[in-house]
Amino acid sequence: MAESHVVSGLVAKRSKLAGLVQHYQTEISRITGDLSHIDATIKLFAPEFDLRTVRTKEHRERNQYFKLGECQRMTLDILREADSALTSRQIAADMLRRKALELSAEKIELFQKSSLAVLKRLEDKGLVRQGDTKGVSHTWEIV
């Protein structure tokens, strides 16, 4: 038989998730209405315009810790100042120190994800490359 504290915890979690579903369904209904109004307005001004040709724009949540382009500049600065290749975790820890934030595991993971995204974009541009592996992690260096 299930323990009562386990069941009560699961019930609380279910209640929270059901509330989120209801909130987002309401938000979807509101946005869908707004979209219909915009479509109708476009058709008023350009009846021949095919709305199916409009591509959707991906919604992205901005990282609250970085201004536009700051993460990339900081990543490149850290790599330029390094004596050897660095892992994304080392870059993330250096970013936290430079921003005077506490070195918690969750912040290091968040900054590491940001730095990895930047490093992969920079690798595609030919500005950085992956160096040797240190155990499981890859190291990064400026080309």
C-alpha positions as YAML, in Angstrom:
chain: A
units: angstrom
residues:
- id: 1
  name: MET
  ca: [0.00, 0.00, 0.00]
- id: 2
  name: ALA
  ca: [1.29, 3.46, -0.90]
- id: 3
  name: GLU
  ca: [2.51, 5.74, 1.85]
- id: 4
  name: SER
  ca: [0.24, 8.71, 2.55]
- id: 5
  name: HIS
  ca: [3.05, 11.28, 2.21]
- id: 6
  name: VAL
  ca: [3.94, 9.89, -1.22]
- id: 7
  name: VAL
  ca: [0.31, 10.08, -2.36]
- id: 8
  name: SER
  ca: [-0.14, 13.60, -0.97]
- id: 9
  name: GLY
  ca: [3.05, 14.73, -2.73]
- id: 10
  name: LEU
  ca: [1.86, 13.25, -6.02]
- id: 11
  name: VAL
  ca: [-1.58, 14.84, -5.60]
- id: 12
  name: ALA
  ca: [0.05, 18.24, -4.98]
- id: 13
  name: LYS
  ca: [2.26, 17.82, -8.07]
- id: 14
  name: ARG
  ca: [-0.74, 16.78, -10.18]
- id: 15
  name: SER
  ca: [-2.69, 19.79, -8.97]
- id: 16
  name: LYS
  ca: [0.17, 22.11, -9.92]
- id: 17
  name: LEU
  ca: [0.55, 20.56, -13.39]
- id: 18
  name: ALA
  ca: [-3.21, 20.64, -14.03]
- id: 19
  name: GLY
  ca: [-3.17, 24.35, -13.14]
- id: 20
  name: LEU
  ca: [-0.34, 24.93, -15.63]
- id: 21
  name: VAL
  ca: [-2.24, 23.07, -18.36]
- id: 22
  name: GLN
  ca: [-5.33, 25.19, -17.71]
- id: 23
  name: HIS
  ca: [-3.27, 28.40, -17.72]
- id: 24
  name: TYR
  ca: [-1.55, 27.58, -21.01]
- id: 25
  name: GLN
  ca: [-4.80, 26.44, -22.67]
- id: 26
  name: THR
  ca: [-6.31, 29.82, -21.78]
- id: 27
  name: GLU
  ca: [-3.23, 31.56, -23.14]
- id: 28
  name: ILE
  ca: [-3.38, 29.50, -26.36]
- id: 29
  name: SER
  ca: [-7.04, 30.47, -26.82]
- id: 30
  name: ARG
  ca: [-6.20, 34.16, -26.36]
- id: 31
  name: ILE
  ca: [-3.26, 34.04, -28.77]
- id: 32
  name: THR
  ca: [-5.29, 32.09, -31.35]
- id: 33
  name: GLY
  ca: [-7.94, 34.82, -31.22]
- id: 34
  name: ASP
  ca: [-5.27, 37.50, -31.70]
- id: 35
  name: LEU
  ca: [-3.86, 35.55, -34.66]
- id: 36
  name: SER
  ca: [-7.32, 35.36, -36.28]
- id: 37
  name: HIS
  ca: [-7.73, 39.12, -35.96]
- id: 38
  name: ILE
  ca: [-4.33, 39.74, -37.53]
- id: 39
  name: ASP
  ca: [-5.10, 37.31, -40.37]
- id: 40
  name: ALA
  ca: [-8.39, 39.11, -41.05]
- id: 41
  name: THR
  ca: [-6.62, 42.49, -41.06]
- id: 42
  name: ILE
  ca: [-4.01, 41.23, -43.52]
- id: 43
  name: LYS
  ca: [-6.82, 39.99, -45.79]
- id: 44
  name: LEU
  ca: [-8.46, 43.45, -45.62]
- id: 45
  name: PHE
  ca: [-5.32, 45.13, -46.96]
- id: 46
  name: ALA
  ca: [-4.16, 42.33, -49.29]
- id: 47
  name: PRO
  ca: [-6.97, 39.89, -50.16]
- id: 48
  name: GLU
  ca: [-4.71, 37.92, -52.52]
- id: 49
  name: PHE
  ca: [-2.03, 37.32, -49.86]
- id: 50
  name: ASP
  ca: [-1.58, 33.61, -49.06]
- id: 51
  name: LEU
  ca: [-1.22, 33.30, -45.28]
- id: 52
  name: ARG
  ca: [0.19, 29.78, -45.65]
- id: 53
  name: THR
  ca: [3.42, 31.32, -46.98]
- id: 54
  name: VAL
  ca: [4.13, 33.04, -43.64]
- id: 55
  name: ARG
  ca: [6.72, 31.04, -41.75]
- id: 56
  name: THR
  ca: [6.40, 30.71, -38.01]
- id: 57
  name: LYS
  ca: [9.08, 32.32, -35.91]
- id: 58
  name: GLU
  ca: [10.55, 30.16, -33.16]
- id: 59
  name: HIS
  ca: [9.93, 31.45, -29.65]
- id: 60
  name: ARG
  ca: [13.06, 31.58, -27.52]
- id: 61
  name: GLU
  ca: [13.42, 32.44, -23.88]
- id: 62
  name: ARG
  ca: [16.34, 34.75, -23.27]
- id: 63
  name: ASN
  ca: [18.86, 33.89, -20.60]
- id: 64
  name: GLN
  ca: [18.36, 36.33, -17.74]
- id: 65
  name: TYR
  ca: [22.07, 36.52, -16.94]
- id: 66
  name: PHE
  ca: [23.37, 37.74, -20.30]
- id: 67
  name: LYS
  ca: [22.69, 40.78, -22.42]
- id: 68
  name: LEU
  ca: [22.54, 40.37, -26.19]
- id: 69
  name: GLY
  ca: [25.90, 39.03, -27.42]
- id: 70
  name: GLU
  ca: [27.47, 39.11, -23.95]
- id: 71
  name: CYS
  ca: [27.81, 35.33, -23.60]
- id: 72
  name: GLN
  ca: [29.66, 35.03, -26.91]
- id: 73
  name: ARG
  ca: [32.01, 37.92, -26.12]
- id: 74
  name: MET
  ca: [32.71, 36.54, -22.66]
- id: 75
  name: THR
  ca: [33.34, 33.03, -24.02]
- id: 76
  name: LEU
  ca: [35.81, 34.35, -26.59]
- id: 77
  name: ASP
  ca: [37.55, 36.53, -23.95]
- id: 78
  name: ILE
  ca: [37.93, 33.53, -21.64]
- id: 79
  name: LEU
  ca: [39.38, 31.38, -24.42]
- id: 80
  name: ARG
  ca: [41.76, 34.18, -25.52]
- id: 81
  name: GLU
  ca: [43.09, 34.63, -21.98]
- id: 82
  name: ALA
  ca: [43.47, 30.90, -21.30]
- id: 83
  name: ASP
  ca: [46.90, 29.27, -21.46]
- id: 84
  name: SER
  ca: [45.44, 25.99, -22.73]
- id: 85
  name: ALA
  ca: [42.20, 24.54, -24.05]
- id: 86
  name: LEU
  ca: [39.24, 24.66, -21.64]
- id: 87
  name: THR
  ca: [36.16, 22.54, -21.09]
- id: 88
  name: SER
  ca: [32.72, 24.14, -21.27]
- id: 89
  name: ARG
  ca: [32.41, 23.58, -17.50]
- id: 90
  name: GLN
  ca: [35.61, 25.56, -16.88]
- id: 91
  name: ILE
  ca: [34.32, 28.33, -19.14]
- id: 92
  name: ALA
  ca: [31.01, 28.36, -17.25]
- id: 93
  name: ALA
  ca: [32.77, 28.59, -13.88]
- id: 94
  name: ASP
  ca: [34.91, 31.49, -15.16]
- id: 95
  name: MET
  ca: [31.77, 33.25, -16.43]
- id: 96
  name: LEU
  ca: [30.18, 32.96, -12.99]
- id: 97
  name: ARG
  ca: [33.31, 34.41, -11.37]
- id: 98
  name: ARG
  ca: [33.38, 37.32, -13.84]
- id: 99
  name: LYS
  ca: [29.72, 38.08, -13.17]
- id: 100
  name: ALA
  ca: [30.32, 37.77, -9.40]
- id: 101
  name: LEU
  ca: [27.69, 35.05, -8.99]
- id: 102
  name: GLU
  ca: [27.81, 32.11, -6.61]
- id: 103
  name: LEU
  ca: [29.25, 28.86, -7.95]
- id: 104
  name: SER
  ca: [26.22, 26.60, -7.47]
- id: 105
  name: ALA
  ca: [25.77, 23.40, -9.44]
- id: 106
  name: GLU
  ca: [22.57, 24.59, -11.11]
- id: 107
  name: LYS
  ca: [24.11, 27.91, -12.22]
- id: 108
  name: ILE
  ca: [27.21, 26.16, -13.54]
- id: 109
  name: GLU
  ca: [24.94, 23.82, -15.53]
- id: 110
  name: LEU
  ca: [22.89, 26.75, -16.91]
- id: 111
  name: PHE
  ca: [26.02, 28.70, -17.89]
- id: 112
  name: GLN
  ca: [27.58, 25.54, -19.34]
- id: 113
  name: LYS
  ca: [24.56, 25.06, -21.62]
- id: 114
  name: SER
  ca: [24.83, 28.68, -22.76]
- id: 115
  name: SER
  ca: [28.55, 28.39, -23.40]
- id: 116
  name: LEU
  ca: [28.14, 25.11, -25.30]
- id: 117
  name: ALA
  ca: [25.54, 26.69, -27.58]
- id: 118
  name: VAL
  ca: [27.92, 29.59, -28.22]
- id: 119
  name: LEU
  ca: [30.88, 27.26, -28.77]
- id: 120
  name: LYS
  ca: [28.97, 25.19, -31.32]
- id: 121
  name: ARG
  ca: [27.94, 28.33, -33.24]
- id: 122
  name: LEU
  ca: [31.53, 29.58, -33.15]
- id: 123
  name: GLU
  ca: [32.77, 26.17, -34.31]
- id: 124
  name: ASP
  ca: [30.41, 26.34, -37.29]
- id: 125
  name: LYS
  ca: [31.92, 29.75, -38.14]
- id: 126
  name: GLY
  ca: [35.43, 28.32, -37.86]
- id: 127
  name: LEU
  ca: [36.46, 30.52, -34.90]
- id: 128
  name: VAL
  ca: [36.96, 27.76, -32.32]
- id: 129
  name: ARG
  ca: [37.65, 24.04, -32.46]
- id: 130
  name: GLN
  ca: [37.36, 21.10, -30.15]
- id: 131
  name: GLY
  ca: [40.65, 20.04, -28.68]
- id: 132
  name: ASP
  ca: [41.57, 16.80, -26.98]
- id: 133
  name: THR
  ca: [39.11, 15.16, -24.63]
- id: 134
  name: LYS
  ca: [39.71, 15.39, -20.91]
- id: 135
  name: GLY
  ca: [38.00, 12.21, -19.77]
- id: 136
  name: VAL
  ca: [34.42, 12.64, -20.98]
- id: 137
  name: SER
  ca: [34.44, 16.40, -21.71]
- id: 138
  name: HIS
  ca: [35.79, 18.02, -24.85]
- id: 139
  name: THR
  ca: [38.12, 20.97, -24.58]
- id: 140
  name: TRP
  ca: [37.77, 24.09, -26.69]
- id: 141
  name: GLU
  ca: [40.34, 26.49, -28.10]
- id: 142
  name: ILE
  ca: [40.45, 29.43, -30.46]
- id: 143
  name: VAL
  ca: [41.57, 28.56, -34.00]
...
